[in-house]
Amino acid sequence: LGCAPGDGAAPQMIGLSSGRGRWPWPCRVCRSSSPDEFDVLKAGMVPAGGHVLRTNVATAKAVIRHMFAEMAERCADEQARFESRGDRAPQQKRNEWALYLDGERVRRCEAGLLGFVARHPECRSAPLPPAHLRSLLMFQHAVTEDTWDVCCPERERRHCDTFEGHLTHDGINSQLIKDAHRSEWSVEGRPFTVPAEDRSGVAGAGARTGASEERQLVMAAFRDGLVEALEEFLVEFCKRQELSAQGTRQMMQAVTTQMSQCGLANLERCSQASNIFVSGEGLEQRTAYNLSTMRTALDEALKLSIYCLKTSFSTYHTAESLARAADSHDDEDAGGPLFCSPSSYLYQYATLRFSA
C-alpha cells in the first residue's frame, strides 16, 4: 500500500485584519450567495482554451454538492437523535448543525470551493478524477472552517480548542504543546526532534509509572524551546504583514491549530486513504510539521507542510471489511483483517499556505 494524497497542494487560506484595514475572510468568493451567482466559467477566471480547468470545475460542482448533501444528512440524523432522546446538544454541535443545515451558508461554502478550484494550479494541469477532487476539496473546506473558527466569538465556535504560550498569552494551540514529543518539527529550517529514547519513555511505560526527573526536564525544555521558536517566528511574520494584535493572535491560532491533532485529523479524514485502517503489532507512525516562509506574486506567506507515514504493519481493514466483520459474528475468517506485505506503508502529505 502506498498513498500520498494532496501532494503538492497549496490552498490559500485567509486574510486577517491588519493595520492596513484588511478584512478577515477565508475566501473572497464566499461573499457570493451561490455557485450559480458566482460562476467561475462566466466570471472570466477560466482563460480561453482552458479546457482542462473547465472540465475540473464541472466535476467539482457535482463533487461539492454531494459533499454538502452528505454533511447535511449526517447533521440532520444527529439532530434527530438528540431530539428523540430529549437531550440538549452541546453548543459546538449545534453550531455545526447551523452551518450545514442552513442552505444560504452552504451555498457560500460551495461558491468558495469553486473559486478555489478555479485558482488552484493542480486543477489547470490535467483532468482530475472525482475522488482526487473530493479529497482536495474536503481538506480545503476543513482547514478553512477551522481557521474561521478561531475568528468567531466563542459562543459560535464548533470546536473547544484552547490556546496558551510563553511569549504570548494565547497564541499556541494547547494540543500542539501536549503532543509535541510525538512529532518532528521544523521552524524556518530549524529542527526540533525529541531523541528516540526520551520519546519512547514518555509515550510508553515510563509515562505511566513516572519518568525520571531528568527525562521530564528534557521534555519540558524541548516543549519550551519549540513553543518559543514558533511564537518568535509567527510574531515576526505578523509584524512584517502589519497585522493588528487581534489579527496576529488569530493567525497564530489558525496556523498552530493545523500543527496539532486537528490538522493531522483533517489529513487522515480527507485523504483518499481515509478508508484504510492499518493495524498489527509493531505499527509505527511518524508525523512531521514543517513551517517556513515563502514568496508569493504579491507578498510573503507562510508555508506549512504536514506528513504522516505509517509502517511496520501487515494487516489492515477497509470500510467494506469492517462492515463484513460487523455482520459476521460467528465467522472469524469472514470478519478478519486483510493482509499485506510487512514492507507496506501508508503515506499522507499536504501543504498549506497562509496569507495575510
C-alpha positions as CSV (number, residue, x, y, z in Angstrom):
1,L,0.0,0.0,0.0
2,G,1.3,3.4,-0.9
3,C,-0.7,6.7,-0.9
4,A,0.3,10.4,-1.0
5,P,-3.0,12.3,-1.4
6,G,-2.7,16.1,-1.6
7,D,1.0,16.0,-2.6
8,G,1.9,19.5,-3.7
9,A,-1.4,21.0,-2.8
10,A,-1.1,24.6,-1.6
11,P,-4.6,26.0,-0.9
12,Q,-4.5,29.7,0.0
13,M,-6.1,30.4,3.4
14,I,-7.3,33.6,5.0
15,G,-6.6,37.3,5.1
16,L,-6.6,38.6,8.6
17,S,-7.3,42.1,9.8
18,S,-4.3,44.4,10.0
19,G,-3.3,48.0,10.4
20,R,-3.9,48.4,6.7
21,G,-7.6,47.7,7.1
22,R,-7.8,44.2,5.6
23,W,-10.9,42.3,6.4
24,P,-10.8,38.7,7.7
25,W,-12.3,36.5,5.1
26,P,-11.4,32.9,4.2
27,C,-12.1,33.3,0.5
28,R,-13.2,36.3,-1.4
29,V,-15.7,34.4,-3.5
30,C,-17.5,33.3,-0.3
31,R,-19.4,36.6,-0.4
32,S,-21.4,35.2,-3.3
33,S,-24.6,33.5,-2.2
34,S,-24.5,30.6,-4.6
35,P,-22.2,28.9,-7.1
36,D,-24.7,29.9,-9.8
37,E,-24.3,33.6,-8.9
38,F,-20.5,33.2,-8.8
39,D,-20.0,31.1,-11.9
40,V,-16.2,30.7,-12.4
41,L,-16.8,29.9,-16.1
42,K,-18.7,33.1,-16.8
43,A,-16.6,35.3,-14.5
44,G,-13.5,35.1,-16.7
45,M,-11.5,33.0,-14.3
46,V,-11.0,30.3,-16.9
47,P,-8.8,31.5,-19.7
48,A,-9.6,31.0,-23.3
49,G,-8.8,27.4,-24.3
50,G,-8.8,26.4,-20.6
51,H,-10.5,23.0,-21.4
52,V,-8.8,21.2,-18.5
53,L,-9.9,23.7,-15.9
54,R,-13.4,23.8,-17.4
55,T,-13.6,20.0,-17.0
56,N,-12.3,20.1,-13.4
57,V,-14.8,22.9,-12.5
58,A,-17.7,20.9,-13.9
59,T,-16.6,17.8,-12.0
60,A,-16.0,19.8,-8.8
61,K,-19.6,21.2,-8.9
62,A,-21.0,17.6,-8.7
63,V,-18.5,16.6,-6.0
64,I,-19.1,19.7,-3.9
65,R,-22.9,19.3,-4.0
66,H,-22.6,15.6,-3.0
67,M,-20.2,16.5,-0.2
68,F,-22.5,19.0,1.4
69,A,-25.5,16.8,0.9
70,E,-23.7,14.1,2.9
71,M,-22.8,16.6,5.7
72,A,-26.4,17.9,5.8
73,E,-27.8,14.3,6.1
74,R,-25.4,13.5,8.9
75,C,-26.2,16.6,10.8
76,A,-30.0,16.1,10.4
77,D,-29.6,12.5,11.7
78,E,-27.6,13.7,14.7
79,Q,-30.1,16.4,15.5
80,A,-33.0,13.9,15.2
81,R,-31.3,11.5,17.6
82,F,-30.7,14.2,20.2
83,E,-34.3,15.4,19.9
84,S,-35.7,11.8,20.2
85,R,-33.8,11.4,23.5
86,G,-34.9,14.8,24.8
87,D,-31.2,15.8,25.2
88,R,-29.8,19.2,24.5
89,A,-26.7,19.0,22.3
90,P,-23.5,20.8,23.2
91,Q,-23.2,24.3,21.8
92,Q,-20.4,23.3,19.5
93,K,-22.5,20.6,17.9
94,R,-25.4,22.9,17.4
95,N,-23.1,25.4,15.7
96,E,-22.0,22.6,13.3
97,W,-25.6,21.8,12.5
98,A,-26.3,25.5,11.9
99,L,-23.6,25.5,9.3
100,Y,-24.6,22.5,7.2
101,L,-28.4,22.8,7.6
102,D,-28.5,26.4,6.5
103,G,-28.9,26.5,2.8
104,E,-27.5,30.0,2.5
105,R,-24.3,29.2,4.4
106,V,-23.8,26.0,2.4
107,R,-24.1,27.9,-0.9
108,R,-21.4,30.3,0.3
109,C,-19.2,27.4,1.1
110,E,-19.9,25.9,-2.3
111,A,-19.0,29.1,-4.1
112,G,-15.8,29.4,-2.1
113,L,-14.7,25.9,-3.1
114,L,-15.5,26.6,-6.7
115,G,-13.3,29.7,-6.6
116,F,-10.6,27.6,-5.0
117,V,-10.7,25.1,-7.9
118,A,-10.5,27.9,-10.4
119,R,-7.3,29.3,-8.8
120,H,-5.6,26.0,-7.9
121,P,-2.6,25.2,-10.2
122,E,-3.2,21.5,-10.0
123,C,-6.7,22.0,-11.5
124,R,-5.1,23.6,-14.6
125,S,-2.6,20.9,-15.3
126,A,-4.8,17.8,-16.0
127,P,-8.3,16.5,-15.6
128,L,-8.6,15.2,-12.0
129,P,-10.7,12.1,-11.0
130,P,-13.7,12.9,-8.7
131,A,-12.0,11.0,-5.8
132,H,-8.9,13.3,-6.1
133,L,-11.0,16.4,-6.3
134,R,-13.1,15.3,-3.3
135,S,-10.0,14.8,-1.2
136,L,-8.6,18.2,-2.2
137,L,-11.9,20.0,-1.6
138,M,-12.7,18.3,1.7
139,F,-9.3,19.2,3.0
140,Q,-9.6,22.8,1.9
141,H,-13.1,23.1,3.4
142,A,-12.0,21.5,6.7
143,V,-9.0,23.8,7.1
144,T,-10.9,26.9,6.1
145,E,-13.6,26.2,8.7
146,D,-11.0,25.5,11.4
147,T,-9.5,28.9,10.5
148,W,-12.8,30.7,10.6
149,D,-13.4,29.1,14.0
150,V,-10.6,31.0,15.7
151,C,-12.0,34.2,14.3
152,C,-15.5,33.6,15.7
153,P,-16.8,34.6,19.1
154,E,-16.6,31.6,21.5
155,R,-20.3,31.0,21.5
156,E,-20.3,30.5,17.7
157,R,-17.3,28.1,17.5
158,R,-17.6,24.4,16.5
159,H,-14.5,23.3,18.5
160,C,-13.3,23.6,22.1
161,D,-9.7,24.3,21.4
162,T,-7.7,26.2,24.0
163,F,-4.5,28.3,23.5
164,E,-1.6,29.2,25.6
165,G,2.0,30.3,25.2
166,H,5.2,31.6,26.8
167,L,5.9,34.8,24.9
168,T,2.2,35.3,24.1
169,H,-0.8,34.7,26.3
170,D,-2.8,32.6,23.9
171,G,-1.0,32.1,20.6
172,I,-0.3,28.3,20.5
173,N,-2.8,25.5,20.4
174,S,-2.7,23.6,23.7
175,Q,-2.9,20.3,21.9
176,L,0.3,21.0,20.0
177,I,2.1,21.5,23.3
178,K,0.7,18.4,24.8
179,D,1.6,16.2,21.9
180,A,4.9,18.0,20.9
181,H,7.1,14.9,21.8
182,R,5.1,12.7,19.3
183,S,6.2,14.5,16.1
184,E,9.2,16.0,14.3
185,W,9.2,19.8,13.8
186,S,11.0,22.3,11.7
187,V,10.6,26.1,12.1
188,E,12.2,28.0,9.2
189,G,14.7,25.2,8.8
190,R,15.4,24.8,12.5
191,P,14.7,21.2,13.5
192,F,13.1,20.2,16.8
193,T,13.1,16.4,17.5
194,V,12.9,14.5,20.8
195,P,15.6,11.8,21.0
196,A,14.0,8.4,20.4
197,E,14.8,7.1,23.9
198,D,13.1,10.1,25.5
199,R,10.1,9.9,23.2
200,S,9.5,6.2,23.9
201,G,9.9,6.8,27.6
202,V,7.2,9.5,27.6
203,A,4.8,7.6,25.3
204,G,5.3,4.1,26.8
205,A,5.5,2.5,30.2
206,G,7.7,5.3,31.7
207,A,4.9,7.8,31.3
208,R,2.6,5.5,33.4
209,T,5.0,4.7,36.2
210,G,6.6,8.1,36.4
211,A,9.5,9.0,34.2
212,S,12.8,10.1,35.7
213,E,13.2,13.7,36.8
214,E,16.0,14.1,34.2
215,R,13.7,12.9,31.3
216,Q,10.9,15.2,32.5
217,L,13.3,18.2,32.4
218,V,14.5,17.2,28.9
219,M,10.9,17.1,27.7
220,A,10.0,20.4,29.4
221,A,13.0,22.1,27.8
222,F,12.0,20.6,24.4
223,R,8.4,21.9,24.6
224,D,9.6,25.3,25.8
225,G,12.1,25.6,23.0
226,L,9.6,24.6,20.3
227,V,6.8,26.9,21.6
228,E,9.1,29.9,21.9
229,A,10.6,29.3,18.4
230,L,7.0,29.2,17.0
231,E,6.0,32.3,18.8
232,E,9.0,34.3,17.7
233,F,8.7,33.1,14.1
234,L,5.0,33.8,13.8
235,V,5.1,37.1,15.7
236,E,7.8,38.4,13.4
237,F,5.9,37.3,10.3
238,C,2.8,39.1,11.5
239,K,4.8,42.3,12.2
240,R,6.1,42.3,8.7
241,Q,2.5,41.9,7.5
242,E,1.5,44.8,9.8
243,L,-1.3,42.8,11.4
244,S,-3.1,44.1,14.4
245,A,-2.9,42.5,17.8
246,Q,-6.1,40.6,17.1
247,G,-5.0,39.6,13.6
248,T,-1.7,38.3,15.0
249,R,-3.5,36.2,17.6
250,Q,-5.9,34.8,15.0
251,M,-3.1,34.0,12.6
252,M,-1.0,32.2,15.3
253,Q,-4.0,30.3,16.5
254,A,-5.0,29.3,12.9
255,V,-1.6,28.0,12.0
256,T,-0.8,26.2,15.2
257,T,-4.3,24.5,15.2
258,Q,-3.3,22.8,11.9
259,M,0.1,21.9,13.6
260,S,-1.9,19.9,16.2
261,Q,-4.0,16.8,16.3
262,C,-6.7,18.8,14.4
263,G,-4.5,19.2,11.3
264,L,-3.5,15.5,11.4
265,A,-7.2,14.5,11.7
266,N,-8.0,16.7,8.7
267,L,-5.3,14.9,6.7
268,E,-6.5,11.5,7.8
269,R,-10.2,12.1,7.3
270,C,-10.0,13.9,3.9
271,S,-7.3,11.8,2.2
272,Q,-8.1,9.2,-0.4
273,A,-6.7,6.7,2.1
274,S,-9.3,7.6,4.7
275,N,-11.0,4.2,4.3
276,I,-7.8,2.2,5.0
277,F,-7.2,1.3,8.7
278,V,-3.9,-0.3,9.3
279,S,-3.2,-2.4,12.3
280,G,-0.9,-5.1,13.7
281,E,1.7,-5.4,16.4
282,G,4.7,-3.1,15.9
283,L,2.8,-0.5,13.9
284,E,4.8,2.7,13.7
285,Q,3.6,6.2,12.9
286,R,5.9,9.1,12.1
287,T,4.5,12.6,11.8
288,A,6.2,15.9,10.9
289,Y,5.3,19.5,10.6
290,N,7.5,22.0,8.6
291,L,6.7,25.7,8.9
292,S,8.5,28.3,6.8
293,T,8.0,31.4,4.8
294,M,7.6,31.6,1.0
295,R,7.4,34.3,-1.6
296,T,4.2,34.9,-3.5
297,A,3.5,37.0,-6.5
298,L,2.5,39.9,-4.3
299,D,3.9,39.4,-0.8
300,E,5.2,36.9,1.7
301,A,3.2,33.9,3.0
302,L,3.5,31.0,5.5
303,K,4.0,27.5,4.1
304,L,3.0,24.6,6.4
305,S,3.8,21.0,5.3
306,I,2.3,18.1,7.2
307,Y,3.1,14.5,6.6
308,C,2.2,11.2,8.2
309,L,4.0,7.9,7.5
310,K,2.7,4.6,8.8
311,T,5.0,1.5,8.6
312,S,5.6,-1.9,10.1
313,F,2.1,-3.3,9.7
314,S,0.9,-6.4,7.8
315,T,-2.8,-6.2,8.3
316,Y,-5.4,-3.6,7.6
317,H,-9.1,-3.0,7.3
318,T,-11.3,-1.1,4.8
319,A,-14.8,0.2,5.3
320,E,-16.0,-2.8,3.5
321,S,-14.1,-5.3,5.6
322,L,-15.2,-3.7,8.8
323,A,-18.8,-3.9,7.6
324,R,-18.3,-7.6,6.9
325,A,-16.8,-8.1,10.3
326,A,-19.9,-6.5,12.0
327,D,-22.2,-8.8,10.1
328,S,-20.1,-12.0,10.7
329,H,-20.2,-12.6,14.4
330,D,-19.9,-16.4,14.0
331,D,-17.4,-16.5,11.1
332,E,-13.9,-15.3,12.2
333,D,-12.5,-15.8,8.7
334,A,-15.1,-13.5,7.1
335,G,-14.6,-10.9,9.8
336,G,-10.9,-10.8,10.0
337,P,-8.5,-8.2,8.7
338,L,-6.9,-8.1,5.2
339,F,-3.2,-9.0,4.9
340,C,-0.4,-7.1,3.1
341,S,3.3,-7.3,2.9
342,P,5.3,-6.2,6.0
343,S,7.0,-3.7,3.8
344,S,3.8,-1.9,3.1
345,Y,3.4,1.7,4.0
346,L,0.8,4.4,4.1
347,Y,2.0,8.0,3.3
348,Q,-0.1,11.1,3.5
349,Y,1.1,14.6,2.8
350,A,-0.3,18.1,2.3
351,T,1.0,21.7,2.1
352,L,-1.0,24.7,3.3
353,R,-0.3,28.4,2.5
354,F,-1.5,31.0,4.9
355,S,-1.6,34.6,3.6
356,A,-2.4,37.9,5.2
